[in-house]
Amino acid sequence: MSCFCRASVARLASVLPALDVPPEQAAATGAVHDDPQSRHGTEVAHAVSSWLASRGLPAAPWHPDPAWHQLQLPMPKLPVSAITTISGLAQLRAQVLAQYGHDLLIPAHANSVARIVATMNVRLTTELPRHLGGPTAINPSGWVKLATLNNAVDQIHEAMKQGLLTPQESQVQAMTTPGGIPISQWGNLLRPLRMLAPLIAACMQLDASVTDTVQLAAAVKVLARITLPPLAAPELMASLTAALAATASLQTSLGVAPLKVGLAEVKALVHAKQKALLHAMSNRMRTDLTHPGTTQAAEKSGGHHAPENATVKKLLAALPKLPVVPSSLATPDVVRIAAQAHALASLTWQVPERLPVIATGLSTCTLTAQMHAALGVQAVLPAPCRSGCDAAALLRAASAA
């Protein structure tokens, strides 16, 4: 009988003040981009990161088999909302199985997950405030902004290693004519594949065949009927998850414990990386990107003038004309399976657009996963702990209330 362990609440309470860094507190510690040079570096990093992300980069080169161009993949009949629901149910089953060892296709295991959610609700709404001596709420924006910037810097560094900002002519040729065929002519393969891929992944996660939908139908019906207690503190969970994800990401990238060294120290490390990146990009692209340039442009609303970063605009205009790279989507295995997925494509099920179990279950899994990644805490235990588990009494009290 699993439960959200009360021991994890004490650990969470101990780091909560460090996780709570609203904008005004970040400004007071100098952990915001409070000078023109820092703001410029942030603009450059985010602009180039967005440019890369819109093209699926950085990524391994896509080397399609030219024979794929002749494939006639089936286009699913299900609407996107239905595919999203099926995919969400499959992801939920996979995450619960991986994290807690419970298979939601087994009724008794589904009851254990309901117990996890119920005990988590009480821990977060009753016990956590008790540890802190008052109401619980955090603003994770300080950590999230730093993690987002750091991730952008790391993404651009990887892209530079792959030569994507200043690619060789042969590299551009390979990306724009994969398999010797212009990328614009691969739409007949990629359009149905984008719709089929989530359904194929769902079959893999549910141990179902892609050629016979009986197993898939049975699994989806079982999962769709599961009910979990509603989340008692969804906003708190979302902010906790965001803060923990940010600090875990920073720790992995920087090699320091963010909650121990503090926001200002992490900010200094991230900005040092950002500064080094600007110099490296300047050298690679043979233009000075280290200083912002400004032009005056009238805002659409009212005729006021606002400065725009001319250096960023010039940089984006100078980046190569690269297409979206579908390396992670159109792998040989996925294409092979998709060619056999006519049964999946022919589905016409009436699938609910929103099932509360998906959001509740995935939110719970995400929070416990981030607690483990950022704090090393195993929040959910598979059996009562030796310190005297109070979960049974806690649930009885909650049901009697």
SULPE-V653123 format. One line per field, one symbol per residue. phi: phi as a letter, one per 20 degrees, with the letter a starting at -180 (. if undefined). A space follows every 10 residues. Layout:
phi: ???
This chain:
phi: .fbfffffff ffffdggffe cfgfffffem ecedcgffff gfffffffff ffffdmdfbf gecffgfffe fdffegeffg ffffffffff ffffffffed mddffdgfff fffffgffff gfgfedffff femrgdacde ffffffffff ffffffgfff femeecffgf fffffecfmm cggfeeffef ffffefgfff fffffdldfe dcefffffff ffffefccgf febfffffff ffffffffff fffemcegfe enffffgfff ffffffffff ffffelbfde cfdccdcfff donfdcfdef fffffffeff edefdegfee egfffffffd effffefcfe dgfccggfff ffffffffff fffedmeefd dfbgeffofd fffffffffe f
